[in-house]
Amino acid sequence: MTVSPPLRGCKSARVPDVTRKIKGITMLVIIALIIISIFFPPAWLALAAYIVYLVLTKKQRRNRVIMFEIQKLIVTGQEEAILKHLYYDATKSFAAEHGASMSPYKNDPADDCLM
């Protein structure tokens, strides 16, 4: 799997946009809880609990999505892919947490193709 901007020259693969659906559902739940809380004030507690849940499980959810994409690349036999639906910083921190050798500089172009 390669995390790089399209100009980097890495091979591209069509990847279904799974995270966009998840983000859309998350936003719908938050909007629904805000609307419900206008008419039923204790729903603010549910909204606050849901936001705390999202913040606390951020890394686990990120790891699950990226590992799913990696497994899909392994199954299809691809060595490189551009995952346009994932944020660069999230994938870079995932790679760093899982043992990728990183440049000591913050925005080094050598880190564009991490794995």
N, C-alpha and C positions, 0 to 999 in steps of 0.2 A: 504494500500500500504506500502510496506517495501522497504527501500533503504538500501541494505546491500551487502557486498561481499558474494559470494556463500559459503564460509567456515563458515559463521555465523550460519547456520543451519535454516534459515527462509525458508518457503515454496517457491517454484519456480513456475512461470507461463510463458507460452510461450506468448510473446508479439511481435506483428509485428513491424518490424524496420521502423517506419515512419520517424523518424528524419534522418536516413541515406539518404533517398531519398531527403529530404529537403536540407541537407548539400551538396549533390551531385549537385542539381540544383543551389544552391548558388555558388558553385565553378565554375560550367559551365558558369554562368552569368558573374562572375568576369573574367574568362579566355577569354570569348568572348569580353568583354569590353576592355581588354588589347590588344587583337589582333586588334580590330576595331580601337583603339586609335593610333596604330602604323601607320595606313594609313589615319586616320582622327583625327588629334590632339585634336579637341574640345571634343572628346569622353572621354578624361581624366576627364573632368568635370562631366560627367555622372558616371564614375567609382568612383570618389571621393564622389559624392552625394550618390551612392549606398552603399559605405562603411560607410559613416556617418549614413545612414538610418539603416544599420545593427547594428551599435554600439548603436544608440539611442533607438532602439526597442528590444534590447537584452532581457530585463526582461519580456516584454509583450509576446514575442515569447516563452520564456521559460515557463512562466506561462500557456500559452495556451496549450502547448504540455503536461505539467504535469497534468493540469486539465482534458485534454482529456483522459489521462491514468487512472486517478482517477475515472472519470465517467464510463469508460469501466469496471473497476474493480467492481464498484457498480452494474452495469447492470448484469454482469456475476456472482455476488454474492461471489466474492473472497475477503478474508480479507487481504491477504498478497501476494506480488509478488516481484520478483527481476527484476528491469528494467535495463537490461544490456546496453541498447542503450542510457541511460541518464548518464551524468557525475555526479559523487558523490557530488562534490562541488555545482553544480547547484541545485540538489535536496535537499541538506542539507540547502542551503540558502533559497530555496523556503519554506521548512518546518519551518525554523526560522522566516521568514517573515509572515507566516500564523499561528503563535501561538503555534508551537511545543515547549515543554519545553526542553531546551538544557542544556547540561553540561557546566559548566564554563570553562572547559579545551578544548583546540583546537581539538585534535584528540582522544577524548574519545570513546572507543568502545561501550559505552552505547548509543551513538547517531547513531549507525548503523541501528537500527530499530526505525525510528522516528515516523511514523504515524501508 
